[in-house]
Amino acid sequence: MSAIKILARVLTARVGPHIELAVETESGEVLKVLATEDQVDRLVDELEDMLHAPAGPEEGGPPDAA
């Protein structure tokens, strides 16, 4: 597993039936992935749940790996 990087930005683009997610780190590294609309919808749901959940005991730290 690679070291955790700090997120700089996320860009999206439609590519045919998929959505391209480009994730850029502060150091300039870019990872591009293709996702289905359903996958992006589930990602949005997870992020919304996380944003509306009470803060955990280690607020501000990175989450545990899945």
C-alpha positions in Angstrom: 0.0 0.0 0.0 1.3 3.4 -0.9 1.8 6.3 1.5 -1.2 8.7 2.1 -1.1 11.8 0.0 -2.8 15.1 0.6 -5.6 15.9 -1.9 -5.2 19.1 -3.9 -8.2 18.8 -6.2 -10.6 16.5 -8.0 -11.7 17.0 -11.6 -14.5 15.1 -13.4 -15.4 14.6 -17.0 -17.9 12.5 -18.9 -16.3 9.9 -21.1 -18.9 8.0 -23.0 -21.1 6.1 -20.5 -18.5 6.6 -17.7 -17.4 9.5 -15.5 -13.7 10.1 -15.3 -12.4 11.2 -11.9 -8.9 12.8 -11.9 -7.5 13.1 -8.4 -4.5 15.3 -8.0 -2.2 15.4 -4.9 -0.4 18.4 -3.5 2.8 17.1 -5.0 1.2 17.1 -8.5 0.6 13.4 -8.9 -2.6 12.6 -10.8 -4.6 9.4 -10.7 -7.4 9.0 -13.3 -10.1 6.4 -12.9 -13.4 5.7 -14.8 -16.5 5.1 -12.8 -20.1 4.3 -13.6 -22.9 6.8 -12.6 -23.9 4.3 -10.0 -20.4 4.2 -8.5 -20.2 8.0 -8.4 -23.7 8.1 -6.8 -22.6 5.7 -4.1 -19.4 7.7 -3.5 -21.4 10.9 -3.1 -23.7 9.1 -0.6 -20.7 7.9 1.4 -19.1 11.3 1.5 -22.4 12.9 2.6 -22.8 10.4 5.3 -19.3 11.1 6.5 -19.8 14.8 6.5 -23.0 14.6 8.5 -21.7 12.0 11.0 -20.4 13.1 14.4 -16.7 13.6 14.5 -14.7 10.5 15.7 -12.2 10.4 18.5 -9.2 11.2 16.2 -10.7 14.2 14.5 -8.5 15.5 11.7 -6.5 12.3 11.2 -6.7 10.1 8.1 -9.3 7.3 8.1 -8.2 3.7 8.7 -7.6 1.7 5.5 -10.5 -0.4 4.4 
